[in-house]
Every structure is written in C-alpha cells, then in structure tokens.
Amino acid sequence: MKTRRNFLKNSSYLAVGSMILPIACTNKKQETAQTITEEVVESLANDKSMGIQVYSVRDALREDFAGSMKKLADIGYQYIEAYGLGLDGQILRMQPKEYNDIVTDTGMDIASTHCSYFQAGEGEKLRDAALSAEIPHVMIAHIGQELRDYHKVAENLNKIGEIFKGSGLLLGYHNHDFEFQKQDDKVGLEIMLEETQADLVSFQLDLYWAVKGGADPVALIEKYPGRFCSFHVKDAAEDLEQTTVGTGIVDFESIFKIKGKAGISRFFVEDERTDDPFGNVEAAFDYLNQADFI
C-alpha cells in the first residue's frame, strides 16, 4: 500500500528533472549545467519503467475500474497518470483512498494526475485535494479557447506554483496542438515557458500534439532544457491522426536520447483512440519495452 513516506519519496523523484535542471540553465557556467544533466541521464539510463495515462482506457474504467487497472498492470505498466481530480478531492467521483487502494493493490503507483484549468484563487483547494489523494504532481490538462491569453495563463501558473511550493506538490502544464499557434508573434507554449518560473512550473510535453502542432520536440527541448517533467508518448500517422506508438512518424529515438536534457523523470503512454484500447496500449508497451533507446 502507498504510505506517506513513499508519497514523499515519489515527489522527490519526480522533482529531479523539473526542479534541479532549470537551476543549471540559468547563468551558471556551462560545465555545471553539463554535469547536472549527465547525473540525470545516468539516473534514468537503466530505468525502463513505464507509465500509462489511464484516459487511454476511459470507457473500460467506467465499466470496471478495478478490473481495468489490473489489466494495465498485467501488461506491465508500473505507474499511472490519473485524470479527473476535482476541487472536492474526488477523482472520477471516487474518494481518493478508494482510488489509491485499487491502483496500489495492482502494484502500480499514481505518479501524476490531470485536472481542469483553475485560477490561483482555487489553488489551495486543489493543493489540498491532491495532498489528500497523495498524488505528487498536478498537471493542468487543457485551457478553453476563451482563456488562451498565454501571458495571463503564465501569470496564473506562477501564482499557483507559489501556493503549491513547500507542500511537496509539483505543478505542471500539458500541451495540445493549439499552444503552438502564434500569439503576439510568439508561439503560445514558448510564451508560457519563458514567462513561468522554472522552480514553480514544469511542463508535460505531449509528443503527438507537438508534432501535430508543427513543432519539433527535439528543437523545443534543446531551446528549453530542463523544463519538461514528463512526456506523453503518442504517435502520429502521416496524416497526423493518432496511430499506435512505434508505427508512425514521431522520432522517439531522437527524443529519448535527450530525455535527461529535457528534465523528464517519468513518461506516460497515451492513446486516445477508442477502438481496442487495451490492444493499443499493450502494443505501445511492447514497442517501448523492446526499444534500446529507453
């Protein structure tokens, strides 16, 4: 079962990439940044553990939550990213202890959760909800079109990060493709990356949505080293629709070769297609588990 001690341990592990590396990317000497990057790379080099964003099997979760979690564990996934954490502390209308118990009874851990966009005035409620669920990383999953003033979003994220600071929680932001559209002659995601504080806000780079948005994930990582706490591993077909991981055009090998520079300490397979969801995520697991670049 998950304990408070394990929760704090997981929090520290998640913080390796998103909290240490950004410090190295300020005005310190280049050799210092290189040393820290190599330490992170070495710590991740032999870690082939994989996570799954359970939204991938959302329909099955509604029908048989415990059975679906067991299927994911049986495939080989070792940790999950949840979704649906609310201000009331419930996750998918379940009490956090019940949710946690079902997941941890399978042998998996909850490494992160997605939640809806919220304002800093709600930050304490969301912080307390995540703490009650013992989830160390809160990831904002989406912002509505009416809220996409990225300067204001960055300001709000910094304020939320301040509220989370010192609690053991990390705040992150997950991209789709629309963040790669320009606003004020600059790409939206880059506005957020440049106007948020590295010690307060991290980013989850969704590889599929980045490619669909016209971005090069490798170039993005090279430009903003240490800012990405995790990846969403998804693949794109030639027509930029989602396809099974390993069968499309996303250059996972090049991306994973610089995962230490990116700052990641976790990655989550996600496949949003509803046809054969368990088959899709099992194929992804098999591909990544056999890959020599993980």
MARTORNU-404476 format. One record per residue (C-alpha): x, y, z; chain. Coordinates in steps of 0.02 Angstrom, whole numbers, plus 50000, padded with zeros to 5 digits. Layout:
N
(pt (X,Y,Z),'A') ...
***
This chain:
294
(pt (50000,50000,50000),'A') (pt (50056,50177,49970),'A') (pt (50121,50266,50125),'A') (pt (50155,50449,50161),'A') (pt (50341,50405,50158),'A') (pt (50326,50331,49983),'A') (pt (50223,50481,49928),'A') (pt (50362,50600,49979),'A') (pt (50492,50488,49901),'A') (pt (50397,50489,49737),'A') (pt (50380,50679,49749),'A') (pt (50568,50697,49764),'A') (pt (50598,50580,49618),'A') (pt (50478,50674,49507),'A') (pt (50566,50835,49554),'A') (pt (50736,50778,49490),'A') (pt (50710,50842,49313),'A') (pt (50593,50986,49339),'A') (pt (50673,51064,49492),'A') (pt (50861,51035,49475),'A') (pt (50894,51056,49291),'A') (pt (50812,51228,49271),'A') (pt (50935,51295,49401),'A') (pt (51076,51233,49292),'A') (pt (51003,51326,49145),'A') (pt (51017,51499,49218),'A') (pt (51180,51597,49220),'A') (pt (51289,51461,49292),'A') (pt (51441,51400,49197),'A') (pt (51408,51281,49054),'A') (pt (51512,51143,49135),'A') (pt (51399,51146,49287),'A') (pt (51244,51127,49180),'A') (pt (51327,50985,49086),'A') (pt (51374,50895,49248),'A') (pt (51197,50902,49316),'A') (pt (51125,50846,49150),'A') (pt (51241,50695,49148),'A') (pt (51189,50650,49325),'A') (pt (51007,50649,49273),'A') (pt (51045,50549,49116),'A') (pt (51139,50420,49219),'A') (pt (50998,50406,49346),'A') (pt (50875,50370,49206),'A') (pt (50986,50262,49095),'A') (pt (50934,50095,49166),'A') (pt (50755,50139,49210),'A') (pt (50637,50058,49086),'A') (pt (50484,50076,49196),'A') (pt (50334,50144,49102),'A') (pt (50177,50238,49148),'A') (pt (50007,50248,49069),'A') (pt (49884,50393,49060),'A') (pt (49727,50297,49106),'A') (pt (49619,50410,48997),'A') (pt (49676,50287,48862),'A') (pt (49552,50159,48931),'A') (pt (49421,50281,48995),'A') (pt (49268,50184,48934),'A') (pt (49329,50024,49016),'A') (pt (49364,50117,49179),'A') (pt (49182,50170,49187),'A') (pt (49125,49990,49165),'A') (pt (49251,49901,49277),'A') (pt (49375,50015,49364),'A') (pt (49469,49885,49466),'A') (pt (49473,49757,49327),'A') (pt (49537,49885,49202),'A') (pt (49677,49941,49318),'A') (pt (49729,49759,49340),'A') (pt (49736,49737,49151),'A') (pt (49855,49884,49138),'A') (pt (49965,49813,49274),'A') (pt (49963,49643,49191),'A') (pt (50025,49722,49029),'A') (pt (50175,49783,49128),'A') (pt (50140,49965,49168),'A') (pt (50214,50014,49336),'A') (pt (50134,50181,49370),'A') (pt (49986,50281,49307),'A') (pt (49934,50458,49274),'A') (pt (49757,50487,49334),'A') (pt (49633,50614,49268),'A') (pt (49480,50699,49338),'A') (pt (49544,50766,49504),'A') (pt (49419,50893,49567),'A') (pt (49419,51033,49695),'A') (pt (49320,50919,49810),'A') (pt (49465,50796,49817),'A') (pt (49373,50661,49721),'A') (pt (49446,50576,49567),'A') (pt (49316,50523,49440),'A') (pt (49187,50539,49579),'A') (pt (49285,50417,49688),'A') (pt (49357,50454,49858),'A') (pt (49547,50467,49847),'A') (pt (49580,50323,49967),'A') (pt (49471,50206,49868),'A') (pt (49553,50259,49705),'A') (pt (49728,50243,49778),'A') (pt (49693,50075,49857),'A') (pt (49631,50000,49694),'A') (pt (49782,50062,49598),'A') (pt (49913,50016,49726),'A') (pt (49837,49844,49754),'A') (pt (49886,49806,49574),'A') (pt (50067,49851,49613),'A') (pt (50061,50015,49518),'A') (pt (50082,50190,49590),'A') (pt (49997,50354,49549),'A') (pt (50135,50468,49487),'A') (pt (50031,50613,49422),'A') (pt (49856,50672,49385),'A') (pt (49774,50783,49257),'A') (pt (49648,50913,49310),'A') (pt (49550,51053,49230),'A') (pt (49619,51229,49219),'A') (pt (49589,51330,49375),'A') (pt (49630,51501,49444),'A') (pt (49753,51539,49582),'A') (pt (49607,51582,49697),'A') (pt (49564,51397,49692),'A') (pt (49744,51344,49716),'A') (pt (49731,51299,49899),'A') (pt (49579,51188,49867),'A') (pt (49667,51097,49725),'A') (pt (49826,51081,49828),'A') (pt (49731,51005,49973),'A') (pt (49636,50889,49855),'A') (pt (49798,50823,49781),'A') (pt (49876,50802,49952),'A') (pt (49726,50705,50013),'A') (pt (49743,50592,49862),'A') (pt (49932,50577,49891),'A') (pt (49969,50621,49710),'A') (pt (50134,50713,49695),'A') (pt (50111,50801,49528),'A') (pt (49960,50902,49470),'A') (pt (49953,50928,49282),'A') (pt (49836,51056,49204),'A') (pt (49771,50965,49052),'A') (pt (49683,51095,48945),'A') (pt (49628,51275,48934),'A') (pt (49472,51333,48844),'A') (pt (49487,51447,48695),'A') (pt (49415,51595,48789),'A') (pt (49559,51585,48915),'A') (pt (49704,51573,48794),'A') (pt (49792,51735,48835),'A') (pt (49957,51648,48869),'A') (pt (50033,51794,48962),'A') (pt (49889,51787,49086),'A') (pt (49899,51598,49093),'A') (pt (50084,51607,49135),'A') (pt (50050,51734,49272),'A') (pt (49915,51622,49344),'A') (pt (50027,51468,49338),'A') (pt (50163,51559,49433),'A') (pt (50038,51606,49568),'A') (pt (49977,51427,49582),'A') (pt (50156,51366,49589),'A') (pt (50187,51482,49736),'A') (pt (50037,51408,49826),'A') (pt (50100,51231,49794),'A') (pt (50278,51274,49843),'A') (pt (50333,51192,50004),'A') (pt (50190,51066,50005),'A') (pt (50282,50928,49912),'A') (pt (50173,50953,49757),'A') (pt (50233,50997,49584),'A') (pt (50129,51096,49460),'A') (pt (50136,51058,49275),'A') (pt (50052,51104,49111),'A') (pt (50011,50982,48971),'A') (pt (50007,51043,48791),'A') (pt (49892,51007,48645),'A') (pt (49921,51073,48469),'A') (pt (49839,51243,48491),'A') (pt (49980,51306,48604),'A') (pt (50093,51305,48451),'A') (pt (49992,51440,48365),'A') (pt (50066,51613,48373),'A') (pt (50006,51749,48489),'A') (pt (50092,51918,48488),'A') (pt (50213,51849,48357),'A') (pt (50269,51711,48475),'A') (pt (50215,51530,48495),'A') (pt (50094,51512,48640),'A') (pt (50189,51373,48727),'A') (pt (50350,51472,48717),'A') (pt (50265,51620,48800),'A') (pt (50219,51508,48945),'A') (pt (50392,51427,48953),'A') (pt (50477,51597,48955),'A') (pt (50358,51685,49074),'A') (pt (50340,51548,49206),'A') (pt (50468,51518,49342),'A') (pt (50562,51355,49320),'A') (pt (50558,51316,49506),'A') (pt (50368,51338,49511),'A') (pt (50301,51270,49347),'A') (pt (50351,51120,49242),'A') (pt (50282,51057,49077),'A') (pt (50225,50889,49011),'A') (pt (50272,50876,48828),'A') (pt (50141,50782,48730),'A') (pt (50242,50719,48582),'A') (pt (50095,50686,48468),'A') (pt (50012,50854,48494),'A') (pt (50179,50944,48474),'A') (pt (50209,50861,48306),'A') (pt (50030,50892,48251),'A') (pt (50051,51074,48300),'A') (pt (50201,51088,48185),'A') (pt (50337,51085,48318),'A') (pt (50498,50985,48326),'A') (pt (50507,50907,48502),'A') (pt (50696,50892,48493),'A') (pt (50718,51076,48447),'A') (pt (50597,51125,48585),'A') (pt (50695,51027,48715),'A') (pt (50859,51099,48653),'A') (pt (50788,51275,48670),'A') (pt (50710,51248,48842),'A') (pt (50817,51118,48931),'A') (pt (50757,51056,49099),'A') (pt (50580,51122,49083),'A') (pt (50493,50959,49041),'A') (pt (50449,50846,49187),'A') (pt (50371,50707,49083),'A') (pt (50321,50652,48909),'A') (pt (50157,50591,48840),'A') (pt (50213,50457,48719),'A') (pt (50091,50456,48573),'A') (pt (50121,50430,48388),'A') (pt (50060,50517,48231),'A') (pt (50021,50441,48063),'A') (pt (50069,50527,47900),'A') (pt (49900,50618,47901),'A') (pt (49936,50674,48082),'A') (pt (49798,50568,48155),'A') (pt (49844,50462,48306),'A') (pt (49915,50290,48274),'A') (pt (49994,50150,48375),'A') (pt (50156,50201,48460),'A') (pt (50303,50144,48353),'A') (pt (50209,50139,48188),'A') (pt (50204,50324,48146),'A') (pt (50316,50472,48111),'A') (pt (50364,50531,48287),'A') (pt (50553,50510,48308),'A') (pt (50551,50432,48481),'A') (pt (50733,50379,48472),'A') (pt (50798,50556,48447),'A') (pt (50682,50623,48581),'A') (pt (50726,50494,48712),'A') (pt (50911,50515,48680),'A') (pt (50897,50688,48758),'A') (pt (50771,50646,48895),'A') (pt (50900,50695,49025),'A') (pt (50919,50865,48946),'A') (pt (50731,50882,48938),'A') (pt (50723,50850,49125),'A') (pt (50598,50708,49123),'A') (pt (50586,50582,49264),'A') (pt (50427,50496,49201),'A') (pt (50339,50460,49038),'A') (pt (50163,50404,49005),'A') (pt (50095,50310,48857),'A') (pt (49930,50380,48797),'A') (pt (49820,50326,48653),'A') (pt (49656,50418,48641),'A') (pt (49580,50304,48509),'A') (pt (49431,50204,48572),'A') (pt (49449,50054,48458),'A') (pt (49537,49911,48552),'A') (pt (49609,50023,48688),'A') (pt (49697,49885,48785),'A') (pt (49769,49816,48624),'A') (pt (49833,49989,48579),'A') (pt (49921,50019,48744),'A') (pt (49990,49842,48751),'A') (pt (50066,49865,48577),'A') (pt (50143,50029,48636),'A') (pt (50213,49945,48791),'A') (pt (50290,49804,48690),'A') (pt (50370,49925,48567),'A') (pt (50446,50034,48703),'A') (pt (50497,49888,48812),'A') (pt (50600,49817,48669),'A') (pt (50672,49983,48614),'A') (pt (50856,50009,48653),'A') (pt (50835,50198,48669),'A') (pt (50727,50196,48826),'A') 
***
